[in-house]
């Protein structure tokens, strides 16, 4: 029976048979001090392009490690083209949105500042680290793109042609999500979650004038912004995404 790695790392470098890949100092620290790994331990490696590879830790010392790749584990496969645009939230709630949206399979995360957004800036490095960690944990083969934060007005002015935008509407004018999802096309889609205080009326009015926007409702209760974003993504994945697929087989040791 082939050995199944218990460790998993994202390494944004080309992956191929026999390649020796040096990991970052932070990853070496994670392997040695968090996971208590040793030289010779198996590790699964992915980069978002070349699939997932079986490798072994060949050198593990303070602040450095090398992994030698031996064989492919999984081929790269397409993932749903769904984005999450969201108003940045305070404290650990924004971290949770990034982590859970990554687990839910988003292709891109886009912090968008609205009129009622309380947070004035985002820490891109921290959010990207949360996305990488979540991708490693949930066994997806890619890490979502973290797009440059911008204002809602600017995002809409540069909106990519052909991508539908689904707006979570707390005012009650949107169709229930179970009724709205079947009406979406099979093309690229993005969900927009507002801030804690909700969208400004002028923002909602402007969104309603755009032909690529669909408003949805998420039931009779007022959901927190982070809950709404994740609930909508889960519904979309179940109806139109890849939740009909089974998890990749992993043999028991």
Secondary structure, 3 states (H helix, E strand, C coil): CCCCCCEEEECCCCCCCCCEEECCHHHHHHHHHHCCCCCCCEEEEECCCCCEEEEEEEEEECCEEEEEEEEEEECCCCCCCEEEEECCCCCHHHHHHHHHHHHCCCCEEEEEECCCCCCCCCCHHHHHHHHHHHHHHHCCCCCCEEEEEEEHHHHHHCCCCCCEEEEECCCCCCEEHHHHHHHCCCCCEEEEECCCCCCCHHHHHHHHCCCCEEEEECCCCCCCHHHHHHHHHHHHHHHCCCCCCCCCCCCCC
